[in-house]
Amino acid sequence: MPGWVCGIRSQSAPRGRLKDDHLTDLRPGTGVASISERRDALRVLAELAQDHVPGLCHGDASSGNVISSGMHGWMYIDPRGMSGEYAYDAAVMAIRIAAVPSSIDIANFVAEAVQVPESRLRDWMAVAHAARV
């Protein structure tokens, strides 16, 4: 469940995006994150690597691969199947869902749904957001 690659195994993908000042595949209306936001995300990424839990991940968290049938029906379709930390997939999903107006705390909702500590999910959300996935 990540944005093209998953979690720590794919740490190189978010890391590469966080170091790139000239991303060309951004969504419309999105710019490259500030240098300080990217530095903070790289620090968080290094911390997340300290207690990485490998697992099976989606591998392509584009918005076209997230579907919903109500608040309890968010899911990914069309998986690529990658090895990494599924909390990254969950973080990308939370970012996608957060784009839809809602009255719930989406990070808490997704963290509970996928049984990931909310603080870890929020850390991955910060990394994914700064990497503009």
N, C-alpha and C positions, 0 to 999 in steps of 0.2 A: 503493500500500500504506500509507496512514496511517490515523489515527483520524478520520475524517470529512473531513478536508482534508489536504493533503500538504505537508510540508516548508516551505520558505521562502515560496513563494507564499502558502501558507496560514498563514504565520507569525502572521498576525493572529488566527487561531483559537486556537493555543496561547497566544499573548500575551494575548488576551482572557480565556482561562480562568485564566491565571496572575495576572491582576489582579483577578479576581472573588472576593470573599470569601463569596459566597452561591450557589455552584454548586448547581443543583437536579437535575442528571442523573447523580449519582454512583452507582457500583455499590453494592449493599448492603454495609454494614460499612466503607465508605470515607468518610473525611472530607476536607475541603478541606486541602491541604498548608499547612504553617506558612508564615508570612510570610517567614522567612529562607530556607526551601527554594524558595519561589516567586521571591524576589529573585535567588537563585543561578541558578535556571533561566532567568530573564530575561537575566542576564549571559551565560550560556552561549549562549542563543538569539542574542544580538547577535554573539557571536564566530562562531557557525556561519554567520551571514549574510555574513561577510566573504569566505568562499570557497565560496559556494553553487554547486552544480552542478545545473542544472535537468534534469528528466527527466519521464518518465511515471510516475505513481503510481496506486495502487489507488483511494483516495478514501473507503473505508469499512472501517476495520480493526476493526470490532466482532468480538467473539469468535464470533458466529454465522457470520462470513465466513472463519474460519480452520479448515482441516480438516487431518487428519493420517492417514497410513497408515504409521506407524512414524516413527522418528527422522529419516529422510531424506525424509519426505513431507509436511512442513509447507508449506502454501500457502494463499493467499487465493483465494476464489471471489467471484463477483458484484461485479466491479469497477465503479466509477463513472467511472474514468478522469479523473485530475486532473493538472495540471502542478505540479511542485514537486521536492523532493529525496527520492529514493526511500530514502535512509538513514533518514528519519523513519518511513516504512512499516516498514522492517526493524526499527527500534527498538521500534515498537508491537508487531510480531509477537514479538520477543524477550521483551517484557514479558508477553504472553499465554502464550507457551510456558513462561516461567519460573514461572508459576503451577502448572504440572504438575511434581510431584516428579521430579527427574532427577539423575544423577550427573555430567553434563557441564556445562562452563562455557558456558551458552547464548549469552552475548554473543559469545564467540569463535566458536562454532559458526555463528551467524547471520551474523556479519561475514564469515567465510570463504565461506559459501554465497552471499552476495549481493555479494561482492567490494567491501566497504566497510572502510576502516580501523577496527579495533576501537575505538580511542579516539573516533572520530567517532560510531560507533554508540552507545557508552556515553554520550556527551554528549547525543545525541538521546533516549536512554532516560531520562536524568535530566529532560530537558525534558518528555517525554510523561508520565512518572510524576508530576512536580509538577503538570502540568496535569490530571491524573486522567482521561486519555483511556482 
